[in-house]
Amino acid sequence: MGALLFNVTTAALMVLMLNGGLALVGQDTVGRRRIPWAAVTLTAVALAGVVTQLCWSGAMDAFDSDPSKPGWWRVVTSVFMQNGGFLGGAWNIATLAVIAALAEWFWGGPLMVGLFAAGILLPEHIDALFGQSGGSTDPRNFAGSSGATYFLAATLAAALLLRGRESKDVLLAVAAPALGLAMWLAQSNGHGTVTVYGFVLGLLVRALGGRLIHPDRDLRQPPRTTMAALARFVGRRPQQAD
């Protein structure tokens, strides 16, 4: 029962932040936006990690973040290893792709990658500062991209709060860190922990660098290749020969 509640609340938190990201960039504008190449690249690296696991039985042992093993690279490479089985890995890859795209459209490619990297590097140092374990009940153990993805998604919730055009957006934005904090305290759920951290960093970045962030630039200058054009190309069936 505890594992089921853990998974349900973890998924609910992501769905909540996904809706916040769509509200931030405008769900009706997605088709007119450019292809988020930085997000595509990040997702491709994650998929390459899965392929590596399938082709090499020693990949997890070589790249996970088990503190009992040496290797400075593990904190980064472990993010691109998946340790939740087929469904867990598929969920992690899918949410990474969508959240990274939304974050790139709002923050821009370089800043999105920087915030994702912060989601990899910062939580363990903040945990140590406050004497936290980092969510010992997290079944991912020492691998998985979900932590950095939830951190990145929380930065979008923070930006939505600061924009605050409608009361429903404010409530949607505040709900993310509130649920994350509840999961942290009630379940020691690491996803809730990183959500709170990402929300705070998102507030700081948006407040201090607001003049440098122009999330609507794609709409003012429509790109040559849009998401809608890509969808039409992918969905187009080849014509049968007479």
ZADODO-944605 format. One line per field, with one value per atom (N, C-alpha, C): residue in one letter; chain; atom name; x, y, z. Coordinates in Angstrom, 2 decimals. Layout:
N
residuo: (a|...)
cadena: (A|...)
atomo: (CA|...)
X: (X|...)
Y: (Y|...)
Z: (Z|...)
END
This chain:
242
residuo: (m|m|m|g|g|g|a|a|a|l|l|l|l|l|l|f|f|f|n|n|n|v|v|v|t|t|t|t|t|t|a|a|a|a|a|a|l|l|l|m|m|m|v|v|v|l|l|l|m|m|m|l|l|l|n|n|n|g|g|g|g|g|g|l|l|l|a|a|a|l|l|l|v|v|v|g|g|g|q|q|q|d|d|d|t|t|t|v|v|v|g|g|g|r|r|r|r|r|r|r|r|r|i|i|i|p|p|p|w|w|w|a|a|a|a|a|a|v|v|v|t|t|t|l|l|l|t|t|t|a|a|a|v|v|v|a|a|a|l|l|l|a|a|a|g|g|g|v|v|v|v|v|v|t|t|t|q|q|q|l|l|l|c|c|c|w|w|w|s|s|s|g|g|g|a|a|a|m|m|m|d|d|d|a|a|a|f|f|f|d|d|d|s|s|s|d|d|d|p|p|p|s|s|s|k|k|k|p|p|p|g|g|g|w|w|w|w|w|w|r|r|r|v|v|v|v|v|v|t|t|t|s|s|s|v|v|v|f|f|f|m|m|m|q|q|q|n|n|n|g|g|g|g|g|g|f|f|f|l|l|l|g|g|g|g|g|g|a|a|a|w|w|w|n|n|n|i|i|i|a|a|a|t|t|t|l|l|l|a|a|a|v|v|v|i|i|i|a|a|a|a|a|a|l|l|l|a|a|a|e|e|e|w|w|w|f|f|f|w|w|w|g|g|g|g|g|g|p|p|p|l|l|l|m|m|m|v|v|v|g|g|g|l|l|l|f|f|f|a|a|a|a|a|a|g|g|g|i|i|i|l|l|l|l|l|l|p|p|p|e|e|e|h|h|h|i|i|i|d|d|d|a|a|a|l|l|l|f|f|f|g|g|g|q|q|q|s|s|s|g|g|g|g|g|g|s|s|s|t|t|t|d|d|d|p|p|p|r|r|r|n|n|n|f|f|f|a|a|a|g|g|g|s|s|s|s|s|s|g|g|g|a|a|a|t|t|t|y|y|y|f|f|f|l|l|l|a|a|a|a|a|a|t|t|t|l|l|l|a|a|a|a|a|a|a|a|a|l|l|l|l|l|l|l|l|l|r|r|r|g|g|g|r|r|r|e|e|e|s|s|s|k|k|k|d|d|d|v|v|v|l|l|l|l|l|l|a|a|a|v|v|v|a|a|a|a|a|a|p|p|p|a|a|a|l|l|l|g|g|g|l|l|l|a|a|a|m|m|m|w|w|w|l|l|l|a|a|a|q|q|q|s|s|s|n|n|n|g|g|g|h|h|h|g|g|g|t|t|t|v|v|v|t|t|t|v|v|v|y|y|y|g|g|g|f|f|f|v|v|v|l|l|l|g|g|g|l|l|l|l|l|l|v|v|v|r|r|r|a|a|a|l|l|l|g|g|g|g|g|g|r|r|r|l|l|l|i|i|i|h|h|h|p|p|p|d|d|d|r|r|r|d|d|d|l|l|l|r|r|r|q|q|q|p|p|p|p|p|p|r|r|r|t|t|t|t|t|t|m|m|m|a|a|a|a|a|a|l|l|l|a|a|a|r|r|r|f|f|f|v|v|v|g|g|g|r|r|r|r|r|r|p|p|p|q|q|q|q|q|q|a|a|a|d|d|d)
cadena: (A|A|A|A|A|A|A|A|A|A|A|A|A|A|A|A|A|A|A|A|A|A|A|A|A|A|A|A|A|A|A|A|A|A|A|A|A|A|A|A|A|A|A|A|A|A|A|A|A|A|A|A|A|A|A|A|A|A|A|A|A|A|A|A|A|A|A|A|A|A|A|A|A|A|A|A|A|A|A|A|A|A|A|A|A|A|A|A|A|A|A|A|A|A|A|A|A|A|A|A|A|A|A|A|A|A|A|A|A|A|A|A|A|A|A|A|A|A|A|A|A|A|A|A|A|A|A|A|A|A|A|A|A|A|A|A|A|A|A|A|A|A|A|A|A|A|A|A|A|A|A|A|A|A|A|A|A|A|A|A|A|A|A|A|A|A|A|A|A|A|A|A|A|A|A|A|A|A|A|A|A|A|A|A|A|A|A|A|A|A|A|A|A|A|A|A|A|A|A|A|A|A|A|A|A|A|A|A|A|A|A|A|A|A|A|A|A|A|A|A|A|A|A|A|A|A|A|A|A|A|A|A|A|A|A|A|A|A|A|A|A|A|A|A|A|A|A|A|A|A|A|A|A|A|A|A|A|A|A|A|A|A|A|A|A|A|A|A|A|A|A|A|A|A|A|A|A|A|A|A|A|A|A|A|A|A|A|A|A|A|A|A|A|A|A|A|A|A|A|A|A|A|A|A|A|A|A|A|A|A|A|A|A|A|A|A|A|A|A|A|A|A|A|A|A|A|A|A|A|A|A|A|A|A|A|A|A|A|A|A|A|A|A|A|A|A|A|A|A|A|A|A|A|A|A|A|A|A|A|A|A|A|A|A|A|A|A|A|A|A|A|A|A|A|A|A|A|A|A|A|A|A|A|A|A|A|A|A|A|A|A|A|A|A|A|A|A|A|A|A|A|A|A|A|A|A|A|A|A|A|A|A|A|A|A|A|A|A|A|A|A|A|A|A|A|A|A|A|A|A|A|A|A|A|A|A|A|A|A|A|A|A|A|A|A|A|A|A|A|A|A|A|A|A|A|A|A|A|A|A|A|A|A|A|A|A|A|A|A|A|A|A|A|A|A|A|A|A|A|A|A|A|A|A|A|A|A|A|A|A|A|A|A|A|A|A|A|A|A|A|A|A|A|A|A|A|A|A|A|A|A|A|A|A|A|A|A|A|A|A|A|A|A|A|A|A|A|A|A|A|A|A|A|A|A|A|A|A|A|A|A|A|A|A|A|A|A|A|A|A|A|A|A|A|A|A|A|A|A|A|A|A|A|A|A|A|A|A|A|A|A|A|A|A|A|A|A|A|A|A|A|A|A|A|A|A|A|A|A|A|A|A|A|A|A|A|A|A|A|A|A|A|A|A|A|A|A|A|A|A|A|A|A|A|A|A|A|A|A|A|A|A|A|A|A|A|A|A|A|A|A|A|A|A|A|A|A|A|A|A|A|A|A|A|A|A|A|A|A|A|A|A|A|A|A|A|A|A|A|A|A|A|A|A|A|A|A|A|A|A|A|A|A|A|A|A|A|A|A|A|A|A|A|A|A|A|A|A|A|A|A|A|A|A|A|A|A|A|A|A|A|A|A|A|A|A|A|A|A|A|A|A|A|A|A|A|A|A|A|A|A|A|A|A|A|A)
atomo: (N|CA|C|N|CA|C|N|CA|C|N|CA|C|N|CA|C|N|CA|C|N|CA|C|N|CA|C|N|CA|C|N|CA|C|N|CA|C|N|CA|C|N|CA|C|N|CA|C|N|CA|C|N|CA|C|N|CA|C|N|CA|C|N|CA|C|N|CA|C|N|CA|C|N|CA|C|N|CA|C|N|CA|C|N|CA|C|N|CA|C|N|CA|C|N|CA|C|N|CA|C|N|CA|C|N|CA|C|N|CA|C|N|CA|C|N|CA|C|N|CA|C|N|CA|C|N|CA|C|N|CA|C|N|CA|C|N|CA|C|N|CA|C|N|CA|C|N|CA|C|N|CA|C|N|CA|C|N|CA|C|N|CA|C|N|CA|C|N|CA|C|N|CA|C|N|CA|C|N|CA|C|N|CA|C|N|CA|C|N|CA|C|N|CA|C|N|CA|C|N|CA|C|N|CA|C|N|CA|C|N|CA|C|N|CA|C|N|CA|C|N|CA|C|N|CA|C|N|CA|C|N|CA|C|N|CA|C|N|CA|C|N|CA|C|N|CA|C|N|CA|C|N|CA|C|N|CA|C|N|CA|C|N|CA|C|N|CA|C|N|CA|C|N|CA|C|N|CA|C|N|CA|C|N|CA|C|N|CA|C|N|CA|C|N|CA|C|N|CA|C|N|CA|C|N|CA|C|N|CA|C|N|CA|C|N|CA|C|N|CA|C|N|CA|C|N|CA|C|N|CA|C|N|CA|C|N|CA|C|N|CA|C|N|CA|C|N|CA|C|N|CA|C|N|CA|C|N|CA|C|N|CA|C|N|CA|C|N|CA|C|N|CA|C|N|CA|C|N|CA|C|N|CA|C|N|CA|C|N|CA|C|N|CA|C|N|CA|C|N|CA|C|N|CA|C|N|CA|C|N|CA|C|N|CA|C|N|CA|C|N|CA|C|N|CA|C|N|CA|C|N|CA|C|N|CA|C|N|CA|C|N|CA|C|N|CA|C|N|CA|C|N|CA|C|N|CA|C|N|CA|C|N|CA|C|N|CA|C|N|CA|C|N|CA|C|N|CA|C|N|CA|C|N|CA|C|N|CA|C|N|CA|C|N|CA|C|N|CA|C|N|CA|C|N|CA|C|N|CA|C|N|CA|C|N|CA|C|N|CA|C|N|CA|C|N|CA|C|N|CA|C|N|CA|C|N|CA|C|N|CA|C|N|CA|C|N|CA|C|N|CA|C|N|CA|C|N|CA|C|N|CA|C|N|CA|C|N|CA|C|N|CA|C|N|CA|C|N|CA|C|N|CA|C|N|CA|C|N|CA|C|N|CA|C|N|CA|C|N|CA|C|N|CA|C|N|CA|C|N|CA|C|N|CA|C|N|CA|C|N|CA|C|N|CA|C|N|CA|C|N|CA|C|N|CA|C|N|CA|C|N|CA|C|N|CA|C|N|CA|C|N|CA|C|N|CA|C|N|CA|C|N|CA|C|N|CA|C|N|CA|C|N|CA|C|N|CA|C|N|CA|C|N|CA|C|N|CA|C|N|CA|C|N|CA|C|N|CA|C|N|CA|C|N|CA|C|N|CA|C|N|CA|C|N|CA|C|N|CA|C|N|CA|C|N|CA|C|N|CA|C|N|CA|C|N|CA|C|N|CA|C|N|CA|C|N|CA|C|N|CA|C|N|CA|C|N|CA|C|N|CA|C|N|CA|C|N|CA|C|N|CA|C|N|CA|C|N|CA|C|N|CA|C|N|CA|C|N|CA|C|N|CA|C|N|CA|C|N|CA|C|N|CA|C|N|CA|C|N|CA|C|N|CA|C|N|CA|C|N|CA|C|N|CA|C|N|CA|C|N|CA|C|N|CA|C|N|CA|C|N|CA|C|N|CA|C)
X: (0.82|0.00|0.86|1.96|2.85|3.51|3.92|4.54|3.54|2.30|1.27|1.02|0.91|0.70|1.88|3.08|4.29|4.22|3.88|3.83|2.71|1.57|0.42|0.70|1.22|1.50|2.64|3.62|4.73|4.23|3.37|2.80|1.90|1.10|0.19|0.97|2.10|2.93|3.43|3.87|4.35|3.23|2.05|0.92|0.56|0.61|0.33|1.30|2.59|3.60|3.56|3.20|3.05|1.95|0.82|-0.25|0.19|1.01|1.55|2.45|3.27|4.14|3.35|2.29|1.43|0.73|0.30|-0.34|0.65|1.90|2.92|3.23|3.46|3.83|2.61|1.44|0.23|0.01|-0.90|-1.12|-1.50|-2.24|-2.67|-1.56|-0.39|0.73|1.75|1.61|2.63|2.86|1.80|1.94|2.70|2.71|3.39|4.83|5.27|6.62|7.64|8.89|9.98|10.23|10.94|11.35|12.39|12.19|13.12|14.35|15.32|16.45|17.27|17.39|18.13|17.41|16.08|15.29|15.39|15.38|15.54|16.89|17.93|19.27|19.34|18.76|18.77|18.02|16.90|16.13|16.90|17.60|18.40|19.51|20.12|21.16|20.56|19.36|18.69|18.36|17.90|17.61|18.89|19.98|21.26|21.68|21.36|21.66|20.88|19.62|18.80|19.36|19.74|20.32|21.60|22.41|23.65|23.35|22.31|21.91|21.49|20.77|20.29|21.42|22.44|23.54|24.70|24.77|25.90|25.37|25.52|24.99|25.70|26.89|27.63|27.44|26.51|26.33|25.90|24.93|24.45|25.55|26.32|27.42|28.48|28.67|29.70|29.26|27.95|27.49|26.52|26.08|25.15|25.87|25.10|25.69|25.84|26.03|26.26|27.49|27.32|28.46|29.56|29.30|30.34|31.32|31.01|31.86|32.60|33.85|34.59|34.13|34.41|34.08|33.38|34.06|33.49|32.33|32.31|31.31|29.93|29.85|28.62|27.43|27.67|26.55|25.83|26.55|25.94|25.45|26.30|25.92|24.74|24.61|23.51|22.15|22.10|20.83|20.33|21.23|20.85|20.78|20.85|20.54|19.14|18.38|17.02|16.92|16.36|16.34|14.92|13.91|12.53|11.79|12.52|11.86|11.38|10.64|10.19|9.27|8.25|7.28|7.92|8.75|9.43|10.35|11.10|12.00|11.24|10.13|9.32|8.74|8.27|7.72|8.80|9.99|11.07|11.48|11.58|11.98|10.89|9.63|8.53|8.40|8.47|8.33|9.53|10.71|11.89|11.71|11.25|11.08|10.09|8.96|7.92|8.32|8.82|9.20|10.38|11.35|12.49|12.04|11.08|10.57|9.88|8.99|8.30|9.29|10.29|11.29|12.13|12.45|13.23|12.43|11.15|10.33|10.20|10.24|10.14|11.51|12.42|13.70|14.72|14.54|15.57|16.45|17.07|17.85|18.98|19.91|21.04|20.61|19.63|19.20|18.46|17.70|17.03|18.05|19.10|20.14|20.83|21.05|21.68|20.82|19.51|18.61|18.51|18.54|18.54|19.82|20.95|22.22|22.17|21.53|21.37|20.56|19.57|18.76|19.56|20.66|21.54|22.51|23.09|24.21|23.83|22.75|22.45|21.77|20.78|20.03|20.85|21.86|22.62|23.40|23.84|24.56|23.60|22.39|21.39|20.94|20.77|20.41|21.45|22.72|23.79|23.79|23.48|23.46|22.40|21.24|20.14|20.05|21.02|21.03|19.96|19.54|18.50|19.15|18.38|18.88|18.66|17.85|17.59|16.50|15.66|14.55|14.90|15.20|15.68|14.65|13.36|12.34|12.17|12.93|12.83|13.32|12.47|12.87|13.90|14.22|15.23|16.62|16.82|18.12|19.14|20.07|21.17|21.16|20.01|19.93|18.55|18.46|17.18|17.18|16.43|16.38|15.26|14.41|13.21|13.51|14.55|14.86|15.16|16.04|16.38|15.19|14.34|13.16|12.17|11.93|11.01|11.55|12.84|13.48|13.24|13.46|13.26|11.80|10.89|9.46|9.05|9.64|9.30|9.72|10.76|11.15|10.06|9.34|8.23|7.07|6.82|5.77|6.10|7.37|7.80|7.59|7.93|7.74|6.26|5.42|3.98|3.44|3.96|3.53|3.89|5.10|5.53|4.79|4.39|3.59|2.20|1.56|0.31|-0.77|-1.06|-2.07|-3.48|-3.72|-5.03|-4.90|-5.95|-5.90|-5.72|-6.28|-6.15|-4.70|-3.97|-2.56|-1.75|-2.09|-1.40|-1.62|-2.87|-3.18|-2.47|-2.41|-1.74|-0.24|0.33|1.75|2.08|1.29|1.55|1.32|0.41|0.09|1.31|2.21|3.36|4.29|4.82|5.69|4.93|3.63|2.84|2.74|2.41|2.34|3.72|4.73|6.09|6.53|6.21|6.57|5.84|4.56|3.78|4.37|4.78|5.39|6.72|7.46|8.75|8.57|7.61|7.42|6.73|5.75|4.95|5.60|6.31|6.82|8.34|9.02|10.46|10.70|9.77|9.81|10.76|11.84|12.84|12.33|11.27|10.70|10.08|9.47|8.94|10.04|11.14|12.27|12.83|13.13|13.74|12.75|11.45|10.45|10.52|10.65|10.77|12.05|13.15|14.42|14.32|13.75|13.63|12.72|11.67|10.74|11.46|12.25|12.98|13.98|14.72|15.69|14.97|13.83|13.06|12.62|12.19|11.81|12.98|14.16|15.34|15.75|15.78|16.22|15.26|13.96|12.97|12.98|13.12|13.09|14.34|15.49|16.74|17.06|16.58|16.94|15.76|14.65|13.43|13.60|14.44|14.60|15.34|16.06|16.83|16.07|14.91|14.13|12.93|12.84|11.75|11.02|10.09|9.44|8.58|8.19|7.29|8.02|9.33|10.07|9.71|9.35|8.97|7.69|6.80|5.52|5.63|6.57|6.77|7.47|8.38|9.11|8.92|7.85|7.55|8.71|9.09|10.19|9.78|10.77|10.47|9.84|10.35|9.82|9.17|7.86|7.13|6.79|6.30|5.89|4.72|3.81|2.68|3.15|4.12|4.65|5.33|6.06|6.71|5.66|4.60|3.54|2.89|2.67|2.07|2.99|4.30|5.27|5.33|5.36|5.44|4.17|3.02|1.74|1.35|2.12|1.77|2.07|1.11|1.31|1.85|2.79|3.29|2.18|2.10|1.09|1.40|0.37|0.54|0.68|1.54|1.73|0.52|0.17|-0.97|-0.66)
Y: (-1.20|0.00|1.25|1.19|2.34|2.63|1.57|1.75|2.32|1.86|2.37|3.85|4.24|5.65|6.50|5.96|6.65|6.93|5.91|6.05|6.97|6.88|7.72|9.19|9.49|10.89|11.44|10.61|11.04|11.38|10.51|10.77|11.99|12.14|13.28|14.60|14.60|15.81|16.19|15.19|15.49|16.00|15.38|15.83|17.27|17.59|18.94|19.94|19.61|20.53|20.58|19.47|19.47|20.44|20.42|21.36|22.80|22.99|24.32|24.80|23.90|24.26|24.61|23.87|24.17|25.51|25.79|27.08|28.22|27.97|29.01|29.37|28.37|28.65|28.83|28.37|28.46|27.20|26.36|25.09|25.28|26.34|26.58|27.11|27.42|27.94|26.87|25.66|24.63|24.34|24.25|23.94|24.99|26.23|27.32|27.53|26.74|26.92|26.07|26.49|25.80|24.44|23.60|22.31|22.58|22.09|22.36|21.45|21.87|20.98|20.61|21.52|21.17|20.06|20.14|19.10|17.78|17.86|16.66|16.00|16.81|16.28|15.63|16.29|15.76|14.42|14.35|13.12|12.02|12.40|11.43|10.84|11.67|11.17|10.17|10.50|9.58|8.26|8.32|7.11|6.31|7.02|6.34|5.59|6.19|5.51|4.21|4.21|2.99|1.94|2.37|1.43|0.83|1.66|1.16|0.08|0.32|-0.68|-1.99|-1.89|-3.08|-3.87|-3.14|-3.78|-4.21|-3.64|-3.93|-4.18|-5.38|-5.75|-5.03|-4.52|-3.83|-2.33|-1.81|-0.36|0.26|-0.35|0.20|0.25|-0.82|-0.87|0.19|0.49|1.45|2.90|3.15|4.53|4.99|4.11|4.57|5.43|5.98|6.94|6.32|5.03|4.35|4.97|5.57|6.25|5.30|4.01|3.05|2.78|3.30|3.08|4.35|4.26|5.46|5.94|7.21|7.75|9.08|10.16|11.50|11.68|10.88|11.04|10.51|9.73|9.01|9.92|11.06|11.96|12.40|12.47|12.86|11.65|10.63|9.49|8.71|8.72|7.98|8.52|9.80|10.42|9.79|9.29|8.74|7.21|6.62|5.22|5.13|4.12|3.97|2.68|2.78|1.64|1.32|1.66|1.43|0.45|-0.42|-1.35|-0.67|-1.40|-0.86|0.33|0.19|1.26|2.48|2.24|3.36|4.10|3.35|3.98|4.75|4.17|4.86|6.15|6.11|7.31|8.38|7.98|8.94|9.60|8.81|9.36|10.28|9.85|10.66|11.99|11.95|13.19|14.11|13.52|14.33|15.06|14.35|14.96|16.13|15.93|16.96|18.14|17.88|18.97|19.76|19.08|19.78|20.68|20.21|21.03|22.28|22.11|23.26|24.24|23.70|24.56|25.29|24.63|25.30|26.43|26.21|27.27|28.47|28.25|29.38|29.96|29.13|29.62|29.83|29.13|29.12|27.88|27.43|26.20|26.18|27.16|27.14|27.16|28.01|28.09|26.82|26.24|24.97|23.91|23.79|22.80|23.12|24.41|24.81|24.45|24.65|24.31|22.81|22.05|20.59|20.13|20.75|20.40|20.75|21.86|22.23|21.17|20.60|19.54|18.27|18.12|16.98|17.25|18.44|18.73|19.32|20.11|20.85|20.04|19.19|18.57|17.85|17.08|16.35|17.28|18.44|19.40|20.12|20.41|21.04|20.04|18.78|17.74|17.66|17.69|17.59|18.81|19.97|21.20|21.15|20.58|20.51|19.16|18.30|17.01|16.06|16.19|15.32|14.13|13.06|11.84|11.82|12.78|12.82|11.88|11.44|10.59|9.13|8.54|7.17|6.15|6.53|5.59|5.58|6.39|6.45|5.13|4.37|3.06|3.12|4.30|4.40|4.08|4.19|4.00|4.99|4.50|5.35|5.65|5.64|5.92|6.45|7.15|7.63|9.12|9.53|10.94|11.71|11.03|11.69|12.85|12.71|13.79|15.10|15.07|16.28|16.79|15.89|16.30|17.02|16.49|17.14|18.50|18.58|19.85|20.88|20.47|21.37|21.77|20.82|21.13|22.14|22.06|22.98|24.41|24.59|25.95|26.61|25.79|26.32|26.74|25.97|26.34|27.67|27.88|29.14|30.31|30.12|31.17|31.48|30.44|30.65|31.46|31.21|31.97|33.44|33.74|35.13|35.85|35.12|35.77|36.10|35.15|35.35|36.13|35.81|36.55|36.22|34.97|34.55|33.80|33.86|33.20|31.70|31.10|29.66|29.27|30.16|29.90|29.97|30.94|31.07|29.83|29.37|28.18|26.95|26.84|25.72|25.74|26.94|27.08|26.76|27.27|27.06|25.61|24.93|23.54|22.62|22.94|22.07|21.99|23.12|23.01|22.56|22.88|22.45|20.93|20.31|18.86|18.26|18.88|18.39|18.39|19.46|19.55|18.49|18.26|17.24|15.85|15.58|14.29|14.12|15.20|15.20|14.85|15.52|15.33|14.01|13.62|12.43|11.14|11.20|9.98|9.92|11.00|11.13|10.91|11.40|11.21|12.21|11.70|12.58|13.44|12.99|13.81|15.09|14.98|16.18|17.12|16.54|17.35|18.19|17.54|18.27|19.25|18.97|19.92|21.22|21.13|22.33|23.08|22.37|23.01|23.71|23.01|23.58|24.79|24.76|25.90|27.13|26.96|28.10|28.66|27.78|28.26|28.95|28.41|29.04|30.44|30.63|31.97|32.93|32.47|33.33|33.68|32.69|32.92|33.85|33.61|34.45|35.87|36.01|37.34|38.15|37.49|38.20|38.37|37.44|37.51|37.70|38.24|38.38|39.17|40.19|41.03|40.30|39.24|38.52|37.32|37.03|35.86|36.33|35.86|36.29|35.06|34.52|33.27|33.35|34.54|34.66|34.95|34.85|35.24|34.38|33.10|32.23|32.72|33.29|33.72|35.05|35.89|37.16|36.94|35.96|35.63|34.14|33.76|32.34|31.60|30.45|29.67|29.03|28.64|28.00|26.63|25.90|24.57|24.60|24.39|24.42|22.99|22.87|21.58|21.03|21.90|21.46|20.91|21.58|21.11|19.76|19.59|18.30|17.21|17.51|16.52|16.11|17.08|16.76|15.87|16.16|15.37|13.94|13.79|12.45|11.66|12.36|11.67|11.43|12.00|11.85|10.43|9.80|8.45|8.52|7.66|7.66|7.23|7.92|7.59|6.25|5.47|4.18|4.38|3.58|3.64|3.07|3.63|3.16|1.76)
Z: (0.00|0.00|0.00|0.78|0.84|-0.49|-1.22|-2.53|-3.53|-3.44|-4.35|-4.10|-2.83|-2.50|-2.96|-2.80|-3.25|-4.75|-5.52|-6.98|-7.43|-6.79|-7.17|-6.90|-5.71|-5.38|-6.24|-6.54|-7.39|-8.80|-9.34|-10.67|-10.65|-9.59|-9.49|-9.46|-8.78|-8.72|-10.11|-10.88|-12.23|-13.12|-13.05|-13.86|-13.50|-12.22|-11.77|-12.38|-12.35|-12.88|-14.40|-15.04|-16.49|-16.91|-16.19|-16.49|-16.24|-15.21|-14.95|-16.07|-16.61|-17.72|-18.97|-19.24|-20.39|-20.22|-18.99|-18.73|-18.91|-18.57|-18.67|-20.11|-20.95|-22.34|-23.23|-22.77|-23.57|-24.37|-23.93|-24.61|-26.07|-26.38|-27.75|-28.64|-28.05|-28.84|-29.19|-28.65|-28.83|-30.31|-31.08|-32.50|-33.28|-32.80|-33.51|-33.05|-32.11|-31.57|-32.33|-32.21|-32.90|-32.26|-32.97|-32.43|-31.33|-30.13|-29.01|-29.08|-29.84|-30.15|-28.92|-27.96|-26.74|-25.98|-25.92|-25.27|-26.03|-27.35|-28.17|-27.89|-27.79|-27.53|-26.15|-25.16|-23.80|-23.75|-24.43|-24.48|-25.21|-26.27|-27.02|-26.15|-25.31|-24.41|-23.42|-22.90|-21.97|-22.66|-23.91|-24.66|-24.92|-25.19|-25.39|-24.12|-22.97|-21.71|-21.59|-22.00|-21.95|-22.91|-24.11|-25.07|-24.52|-23.86|-23.24|-22.21|-21.39|-20.40|-21.05|-22.17|-22.85|-23.51|-23.96|-24.68|-23.77|-22.57|-21.68|-20.27|-19.81|-18.49|-17.35|-17.59|-16.53|-16.51|-17.31|-17.41|-16.08|-15.42|-14.17|-13.12|-13.02|-12.05|-12.35|-13.64|-14.04|-13.90|-14.02|-14.13|-13.05|-12.15|-11.13|-10.09|-9.15|-8.18|-6.79|-6.72|-5.44|-4.76|-3.59|-2.93|-2.50|-2.49|-2.11|-3.24|-4.43|-5.59|-5.96|-6.41|-6.82|-8.19|-8.49|-9.81|-9.73|-10.12|-10.04|-11.00|-12.06|-13.11|-12.74|-11.70|-11.39|-11.11|-10.52|-10.20|-11.47|-12.58|-13.86|-14.64|-14.79|-15.62|-15.03|-13.70|-13.07|-13.48|-13.84|-14.26|-15.56|-16.38|-17.67|-17.66|-16.45|-16.25|-15.66|-16.03|-15.51|-14.71|-13.51|-12.60|-12.13|-12.94|-12.53|-13.40|-14.11|-15.00|-16.27|-17.10|-18.38|-18.20|-17.35|-17.17|-16.52|-15.51|-14.86|-15.80|-16.61|-17.57|-18.63|-19.12|-20.14|-19.58|-18.34|-17.69|-17.56|-17.14|-16.96|-18.28|-19.34|-20.64|-21.19|-21.09|-21.62|-20.88|-19.56|-18.80|-19.02|-19.16|-19.46|-20.79|-21.81|-23.14|-23.09|-22.42|-22.41|-21.54|-20.35|-19.45|-20.02|-20.60|-21.19|-22.34|-23.14|-24.25|-23.71|-22.73|-22.15|-21.52|-20.83|-20.19|-21.23|-22.33|-23.37|-24.01|-24.23|-24.83|-23.91|-22.61|-21.70|-21.35|-20.87|-20.39|-21.51|-22.63|-23.66|-23.48|-24.56|-24.52|-23.51|-23.53|-22.60|-21.14|-20.81|-19.42|-19.00|-19.92|-19.60|-19.23|-20.04|-19.76|-18.43|-18.17|-16.91|-15.71|-15.81|-14.71|-14.53|-15.63|-15.52|-14.82|-15.19|-14.54|-13.05|-12.72|-11.31|-10.58|-11.26|-10.68|-10.43|-11.15|-10.93|-9.78|-9.76|-8.87|-7.52|-7.47|-6.24|-5.13|-5.43|-4.34|-3.29|-3.71|-2.71|-1.78|-2.30|-1.46|-0.51|-0.99|-0.11|0.95|0.55|1.51|2.63|2.23|3.22|4.15|3.58|4.37|5.45|5.12|6.08|6.79|6.52|7.20|6.73|5.46|4.91|4.22|4.10|3.47|1.97|1.45|0.01|-0.43|0.50|0.09|0.05|1.21|1.25|0.78|0.73|0.28|-1.23|-1.93|-3.38|-3.97|-4.68|-5.19|-6.31|-6.82|-7.87|-7.35|-6.03|-5.42|-5.99|-6.82|-7.25|-8.75|-9.37|-10.80|-11.15|-12.29|-12.79|-13.07|-14.10|-14.50|-13.85|-13.06|-12.56|-11.62|-10.78|-9.84|-10.54|-11.54|-12.28|-13.07|-13.57|-14.33|-13.43|-12.23|-11.30|-10.86|-10.66|-10.32|-11.43|-12.68|-13.82|-13.95|-13.76|-13.85|-12.80|-11.62|-10.54|-10.85|-11.67|-12.05|-12.90|-13.67|-14.48|-13.58|-12.53|-11.58|-10.91|-10.60|-9.99|-10.94|-12.22|-13.21|-13.39|-13.33|-13.46|-12.28|-11.10|-9.92|-10.06|-10.50|-10.63|-11.74|-12.76|-13.81|-13.29|-12.65|-11.93|-12.65|-13.91|-14.66|-14.18|-13.78|-13.33|-12.02|-11.21|-9.90|-10.03|-11.08|-11.25|-11.54|-12.25|-12.50|-11.21|-10.36|-9.08|-8.23|-8.18|-7.39|-7.95|-9.27|-9.90|-9.59|-9.60|-9.33|-7.88|-6.95|-5.53|-5.13|-5.83|-5.49|-5.65|-6.59|-6.83|-5.62|-5.11|-3.94|-2.69|-2.60|-1.44|-1.40|-2.54|-2.59|-2.41|-3.02|-2.86|-1.41|-0.69|0.72|1.53|1.23|1.93|1.69|0.45|0.13|0.84|0.94|1.62|3.09|3.75|5.19|5.52|4.70|5.02|4.55|3.42|2.81|2.70|3.05|2.75|1.27|0.45|-1.00|-1.63|-2.21|-2.80|-3.93|-4.63|-5.70|-5.13|-3.96|-3.31|-2.88|-2.40|-1.97|-3.11|-4.24|-5.35|-5.97|-5.85|-6.34|-5.55|-4.26|-3.43|-3.79|-3.93|-4.30|-5.66|-6.64|-7.98|-8.00|-7.21|-7.14|-6.61|-5.57|-4.99|-6.00|-6.67|-7.67|-8.83|-9.25|-10.32|-9.95|-8.71|-8.25|-8.35|-7.91|-7.93|-9.35|-10.21|-11.60|-12.32|-12.15|-12.82|-12.28|-10.96|-10.36|-10.70|-10.73|-10.96|-12.44|-13.28|-14.69|-15.61|-15.07|-15.85|-17.13|-17.12|-18.32|-19.43|-19.08|-20.09|-20.66|-20.08|-20.49|-21.31|-22.54|-23.43|-23.96|-23.18|-23.57|-24.81|-25.25|-26.40|-27.70|-27.71|-28.91|-30.12|-29.90|-31.01|-31.67|-30.89|-31.42|-32.15|-31.74|-32.44|-33.78|-33.80|-35.03|-35.30|-35.96|-36.18|-36.85|-36.33|-36.91|-38.22|-39.01|-40.29|-40.08|-39.11|-38.82|-37.45|-37.41|-36.15|-35.70|-34.48|-33.97|-34.77|-35.21|-36.01|-37.35|-37.96|-39.25|-39.08|-37.98|-37.71|-37.52|-36.78|-36.55|-37.87|-38.75|-40.05|-40.88|-40.80|-41.56|-41.04|-39.72|-39.13|-39.40|-39.35|-39.53|-40.97|-41.90|-43.31|-43.80|-44.44|-44.95|-46.38|-46.71|-48.09|-49.06|-50.17|-51.17|-51.84|-52.03|-52.68|-54.19|-54.75|-56.20|-56.92|-58.06|-58.84|-59.40)
END
